[in-house]
Amino acid sequence: MCPDAPRLAGSLRLLAVAALCALGATFVCPSSASAADRRFALVVGHNHSDDPTLPELSYADDDALRYAELFGRLSDHVTTLTVPDDETRALWPQATITAPTRAAVIDALARLRVDMQAARREGDRPILYFVFSGHGNYDGEGRGYVHLDGGRWTTRDLYHHLIEPSQGDPVVLIVDACNAALLVNSRGPTERRPSGPDTLELERHPNVGVILASSSVGETHEWGKYLAGVFSHEVRSALMGPGDVDLDGRITFAELAAFVAAANARVTNPSVRITPYIRPPLTAPNLPLV
């Protein structure tokens, strides 16, 4: 996610109204078809980076707390890793403060996995959500990463600590960061990429669905009017109800993609227009996000 964008087009202002309307909506319980689905979420937000050329973000911590509130209504267990700044702490005085370090992310995933294994033993299907809001970048060889407190979360971390241990259960990645697509794709020189079963390729993990702020190398933005990242605001707005296009009480990846596309349809400035990559798990293309 990148610093404040200019005032966006009128379509995004309409989206803010939709979000306010959704605040009064009642969350719909899952349908009987997904009664055995149990959701677990790790939400990470970090305003800072280890790159002195990147300005501080203002709302990655706010986004993390808002995502945590949303998934708290939808999930069996939510872990939130963020350190709110003074302004955010005034808005969320009850927020638990846990620094989003690499070790904390790995530990949180291990703890969630214990609960997920218990759900699996009970015959249910656990679904893991990993949500990140903050700075993203790539190194000289095109390998993506996101910034954490005192370190980085790399593509290799993503695969080895989150995706590969999933045992085929659905995983949903929501990443609001610049160059988000590079986090899930190993784009280093071909001769340096690992081969065999360890290859870091999303195609090898059809149980993973992705909701990425950018489909390629590019910036995303936050906006003071929303006190949030623009993409994160759109995603949450959709999941709070307005994204349910066919009114069946379920919001799918396709419906989320349609909602975000509509929200950005009239944004003509390419520097702030969001071009996300939203794709469901290939093994569960109709998996409801909500």
C-alpha positions in Angstrom: 0.0 0.0 0.0 1.3 3.4 -0.9 0.7 6.9 0.7 -2.4 9.1 0.2 -3.8 9.2 -3.4 -5.5 12.3 -4.9 -9.2 12.6 -4.6 -10.6 9.6 -6.5 -13.6 9.6 -8.9 -17.2 9.8 -7.9 -17.6 6.0 -8.0 -15.5 5.5 -5.0 -17.4 8.1 -3.1 -20.5 6.1 -3.8 -18.7 3.1 -2.5 -18.3 4.9 0.9 -22.0 5.3 1.0 -22.5 1.6 0.4 -20.1 0.8 3.2 -22.0 3.0 5.6 -25.3 1.4 4.6 -23.7 -2.0 5.1 -22.7 -1.1 8.7 -26.3 -1.5 9.6 -26.8 -4.8 7.9 -27.0 -8.1 9.7 -24.3 -10.6 8.8 -25.9 -13.6 7.1 -25.2 -17.0 8.5 -23.6 -19.5 6.2 -26.0 -21.6 4.2 -26.4 -25.3 4.9 -24.1 -26.1 2.0 -21.2 -24.6 3.9 -22.3 -25.7 7.4 -19.2 -27.8 7.8 -16.9 -24.9 6.8 -15.0 -23.3 9.8 -12.9 -20.2 9.2 -9.7 -19.0 10.8 -7.9 -15.8 10.1 -4.5 -14.1 10.7 -4.6 -10.4 10.1 -1.4 -8.4 9.8 -1.0 -4.6 9.4 2.2 -2.6 9.4 2.7 1.1 8.6 6.5 1.0 8.4 9.3 -0.5 6.3 13.0 -1.0 6.3 13.4 1.1 3.2 14.2 4.7 3.9 12.8 5.8 0.5 9.3 4.6 1.4 7.2 7.0 3.4 5.3 5.9 6.4 1.8 4.6 5.9 -1.1 6.0 7.9 -3.8 3.4 7.8 -2.4 -0.1 7.5 -3.0 -0.5 11.2 -6.6 0.8 10.9 -7.2 -1.7 8.0 -5.9 -4.6 10.2 -8.2 -3.7 13.0 -11.2 -3.3 10.7 -10.5 -6.7 9.0 -10.1 -8.3 12.4 -13.5 -6.9 13.4 -15.1 -8.2 10.2 -13.5 -11.7 10.4 -14.4 -11.8 14.1 -18.0 -12.1 13.0 -17.2 -14.8 10.5 -14.5 -17.0 11.9 -13.9 -19.4 14.8 -10.6 -17.6 15.7 -8.9 -14.4 14.6 -5.3 -13.4 15.4 -4.4 -9.8 14.8 -0.8 -8.5 14.6 -0.4 -4.8 14.5 0.9 -1.8 16.5 -1.7 1.0 16.3 -0.3 4.5 16.0 -1.6 7.2 18.4 -4.5 8.2 16.2 -5.6 4.6 15.6 -5.2 3.8 19.3 -7.6 6.6 20.2 -10.2 5.1 17.9 -9.5 1.5 19.0 -8.6 1.8 22.7 -9.5 -1.9 23.3 -7.2 -3.2 20.6 -4.6 -5.8 21.6 -1.1 -4.6 20.6 1.1 -7.4 19.2 4.1 -6.4 17.0 3.8 -8.0 13.5 7.3 -9.6 13.5 8.2 -12.6 11.3 8.4 -14.8 14.4 5.0 -13.6 15.5 3.5 -14.4 12.2 5.0 -17.9 12.2 3.9 -18.5 15.7 0.4 -17.3 15.0 0.1 -19.6 12.0 1.2 -22.6 14.1 -1.4 -21.8 16.8 -4.1 -21.5 14.2 -3.1 -24.7 12.6 -3.7 -26.6 15.9 -7.3 -25.3 16.0 -7.7 -26.1 12.3 -6.5 -29.7 12.9 -9.0 -30.0 15.7 -11.8 -28.9 13.3 -10.6 -31.4 10.7 -10.8 -34.2 13.2 -14.3 -33.2 14.0 -15.2 -33.7 10.3 -15.3 -30.0 9.4 -13.4 -28.2 6.6 -11.1 -25.5 8.0 -10.5 -22.4 5.8 -7.5 -20.2 6.5 -7.5 -16.4 5.7 -4.2 -14.5 5.7 -4.7 -10.8 5.4 -1.9 -8.3 5.0 -2.0 -4.5 4.8 1.2 -2.5 4.5 4.3 -2.0 2.3 5.2 -4.5 -0.4 8.3 -4.5 -2.6 10.6 -6.8 -4.6 14.3 -7.3 -4.6 16.8 -7.0 -7.5 15.9 -10.5 -8.8 12.1 -9.7 -8.8 11.3 -11.7 -5.7 8.4 -10.2 -3.8 8.1 -9.6 -0.1 6.1 -7.5 2.4 7.6 -5.5 5.3 7.1 -6.6 8.8 8.3 -5.1 12.1 12.1 -5.7 12.1 12.1 -8.0 9.0 10.3 -9.2 5.9 7.8 -11.8 4.9 9.0 -13.3 1.7 7.5 -15.5 -1.0 9.4 -18.5 0.5 7.9 -17.7 3.9 4.4 -17.6 2.4 4.7 -21.0 0.8 6.7 -22.8 3.5 4.9 -21.5 6.6 1.4 -20.9 5.3 0.5 -22.6 2.0 2.3 -25.9 2.1 1.1 -26.9 5.6 -2.5 -26.4 4.6 -2.9 -30.1 3.6 -5.2 -29.1 0.7 -7.7 -27.1 2.8 -8.8 -23.8 1.3 -6.5 -20.8 1.9 -7.5 -17.3 1.1 -4.8 -14.6 0.7 -5.9 -10.9 0.9 -2.9 -8.6 0.3 -3.2 -4.8 0.1 0.3 -3.8 -0.7 2.3 -2.4 -3.6 3.5 -5.1 -5.9 1.1 -7.6 -4.2 1.2 -10.1 -7.1 4.9 -10.6 -6.7 4.4 -12.0 -3.2 2.7 -15.1 -4.6 4.9 -15.6 -7.7 8.5 -16.5 -7.8 9.7 -14.1 -10.5 13.5 -14.4 -10.1 15.7 -15.6 -13.0 14.6 -18.9 -14.3 17.9 -20.6 -13.8 17.9 -19.6 -10.1 14.4 -20.8 -9.3 14.1 -24.1 -7.4 12.8 -27.0 -9.2 10.8 -30.1 -8.2 8.1 -30.2 -5.5 9.6 -27.2 -3.7 9.0 -24.8 -6.6 7.2 -21.7 -5.4 4.4 -21.7 -7.9 0.8 -20.9 -7.1 -0.4 -23.3 -9.8 1.0 -26.2 -7.6 -1.5 -25.2 -4.9 -5.0 -25.2 -6.4 -6.5 -24.9 -2.9 -5.3 -21.3 -2.6 -7.5 -18.3 -3.6 -6.0 -14.9 -3.9 -7.3 -11.3 -3.5 -4.5 -9.0 -4.5 -4.5 -5.3 -4.7 -2.5 -5.3 -7.9 -2.2 -7.9 -10.7 1.4 -7.0 -11.6 4.1 -4.6 -10.5 2.3 -1.5 -9.3 1.2 0.8 -6.5 -1.9 0.8 -4.4 -3.1 3.7 -2.3 -4.6 4.7 1.0 -7.0 7.6 1.4 -7.6 9.8 4.4 -11.3 10.2 3.6 -11.7 6.5 4.3 -9.0 6.2 7.0 -8.1 3.1 5.1 -6.4 1.6 2.1 -8.6 2.1 -0.9 -8.5 -1.5 -2.0 -9.1 -2.8 1.6 -12.0 -0.4 1.9 -13.5 -1.8 -1.3 -13.0 -5.5 -0.2 -14.5 -5.0 3.2 -17.4 -3.0 1.7 -18.2 -5.9 -0.6 -18.0 -8.5 2.1 -20.2 -6.6 4.5 -23.2 -7.2 2.2 -23.3 -5.1 -1.0 -21.1 -7.7 -2.9 -23.9 -10.2 -2.8 -25.0 -9.6 -6.4 -27.5 -12.5 -6.6 -28.8 -12.0 -3.0 -28.3 -15.7 -2.1 -26.6 -14.9 1.2 -23.2 -15.8 -0.1 -20.4 -13.6 -1.5 -18.1 -15.4 -3.9 -14.8 -14.5 -5.4 -16.6 -13.7 -8.7 -19.0 -11.4 -6.9 -16.2 -9.6 -5.1 -14.3 -9.1 -8.4 -17.4 -7.7 -10.0 -18.0 -5.3 -7.0 -14.4 -4.0 -7.2 -14.5 -3.6 -10.9 -17.7 -1.6 -10.7 -16.2 0.6 -7.9 -13.3 1.5 -10.2 -15.1 1.6 -13.5 -15.1 5.4 -13.7 -11.6 6.0 -12.3 -9.7 7.1 -15.4 -6.4 8.1 -13.7 -4.1 5.1 -14.2 -2.0 6.1 -11.3 -4.8 5.5 -8.8 -7.0 3.0 -10.7 -6.9 -0.4 -9.0 -6.2 -3.4 -11.2 -6.6 -6.3 -8.7 -6.1 -10.0 -9.2 -9.0 -12.0 -7.7 -9.1 -15.7 -8.2 -10.8 -18.5 -6.2 -9.2 -21.8 -5.2 -9.3 -23.9 -8.3 -10.4 -26.8 -6.1 -13.3 -24.8 -4.8 -14.3 -22.2 -7.4 -17.6 -21.3 -5.7 -16.1 -21.0 -2.2 -18.1 -18.3 -0.4 -15.9 -15.7 1.2 -18.8 -14.8 3.4 
